[in-house]
């Protein structure tokens, strides 16, 4: 069973899930991946000897967690919502690619490159889905903050689950693809209805 959880397929599932979580919180997934890798916890990949060995450095882990705390705090300020998304969106997408590439680093540069590119797309789709669930009005402070807290819990629990049971990561990424697809179809139907009414 241990060999199954540490196979290339398990790492791909884990990486897909962590990339999706990066679309929710940019820094936490890669911070926990670095920490788990350094501790050799569960099925976390061993980054030593790979291009991402620097992630296991103490100061890098500390910096990532410090940035995560700043991100979590600013995400709960409705007045900064527009600015926060404008700044964090490209960072989330980049870190989605980075975390997927890091997970696949032990499997060579081809797997690392391909999955890094996939990670960019997965993180971008997840970020879009999460943003669509935010209240439209910045005055709605309570639901805004609650959704932010739920996102924190999702990432905290998800990073642990995906390392313990990598398959869950792929299921979560698949769910996000389905959610975005259904969201887009609903918006298309809404716009089509509005065009008919205007006509």
N, C-alpha and C positions, 0 to 999 in steps of 0.2 A: 504493500500500500504506500509506503514511504517513497518508493521509486516512481510510483504513478504520480504522486503529488509534486515530485521534483522533475518531471519530464518536461520536454519542450512544449507539449500541449497544455500542461497545467500552467506553465509560465505565461503562455499566450492568453489563457483565460484570465489569469491574475492581472496581467498587464492591461487587457481590455477594460477590466473593471476599474483599475486604478486610473486609467486614462479618463474614463467616464466621471469618476469622482473629482478629477482635476478640473472638470468643467463646472463643478460646484464650488470647490475650494482649491485654489492654485497650489498652495504650498504644503498643506497637510499630507496629501497622499505621498509625495516624494520624500517628505520629512520622515514619515513613518516607515516608508520603504527603506530609506537609508539606515534608520535605527534598527529595524528588524534584520536587515542584511548584516549589519555589524554584530548583532547578537546571535546571528545564525538561527533565528527564530522560525520554527515550523518550516514552511516551504519557501521562505524568502530566498531569492537568488543570492549567491555569493558574488559580490562585486569586485573582490580583491583580484587583481590581475587583469581587469577589464578596463575599458575606456572610462567607466563610471566609478572607478575605485575611489576617486576623490570624495564621493558622497559619504563615505564611511568615516571621513575625518571629523573629529569632535567639533571643531569650529564650524564646519559646514552644516552639521546636524543642528547645532545651536542656532545658527543664523536662519536656517529654514523654519525652525519652530518659532523664532522671534518674529519673522515675517508673517507666519501663520497667525500669530496672536494679533498683530496689527491688522491683518485682513479681516479676521473675525470681528474685531472691534468696529472698524469703519463700515463693515457691511450692515451694521445695526443702526446706522444713522440715516434715516429717510432723506434728510436734506442733502446728503452727499450721494444719493442713489445714482443719479445720471453720471456724475463725475467718476464715481467708483466703478461703474460698469465700463465706462469708456477706457479707463486705465487698466482694469483687471481682465477685460475680455481677451486681448491678445496674449496677456501673461498666462491665463488659464489654458489657452489653446497650445501655447509653446510648451508649458509644463506637462500637458497631456501627452504630447509627443515625446518629451524627455523621459517621463516616468515609464512609458511603454518601451521605449528604446533601452532604458536601464534594466528593466526586468529581463529583456531578451539578450542583453549583452553577453552572457556566458555562452550563447549559441552562435556567435560569430557576427560579422559585420553585415551580412546580407539580411539575416533575420532582424538584426537591430535596426537597420535602415528602413526596411519595409514596415515593421511594426511602429517605428517612430512616426512615419508618415500617416499610418492608420490612426495612431494616437491623436494626431492633430485634428483629424476629422471627428473622431469620437468625442473629444473634449469640446469641440466647437458645437456639435449637435446637443450635447448635454447642457452647455452654457445657454444655448438658445431656449431649450425646454425649461430650465430653471427660471430664466428671466420672464418667460411667458406666464409663469404662475405668480409673479409678484403683483401686489396691488397696483392699479394704475395711478392712484392718487398718493402722493407723498404724505398727505395729511393722515392717512390711515396708519398711524404709528404702531398700534398694537399688533395687527396681523402681519405687518412688515417685519417687526422684530421676532415674532413667533416663527414665521417662515424661515428667518435667518437661523434661529436656534435649532429648528428641525433639520436644516441643512448641515449644521455643525454635527449634530448627532448622527445623521446619515453617513457623513464622511468618517467620523470616529469609529463607528461600528463597522462600516464597510471595509475600511483598511484592514481591520483585524480579521474579519470574516474571509476576505479574499486571500489572505495569507494562509489562513487555516484550511479553507476549502476553496481552492482556486476556481472551480467550476462556477461558483456563485458569481464571480466577477464577469464571466461571459454572459450569464443569464441577465445580470443587471445591465450590461452594455446593450444586449438585445432588446431589453425592455425599453431603454431610452430611445433606440431607433424606432421601435413601434410607436412610442408616445409621440415623437416628433412627426412621424408619418401621419398619425391620426389627427394631430393638431393642425398640420398643414392642410389636410383634406377638409377639416371643419372650416378653416379660414377661407379656403377656396369656395366652398359652398356659400358661405356668408357673403363674400364679395360678389359672387354670381347672383345671389338674391337681390343685393343692393342695385346691381346693374339693371336687373329686370324691372325693379320698382322705378328706377330713374327713367327707364325707357317708356 
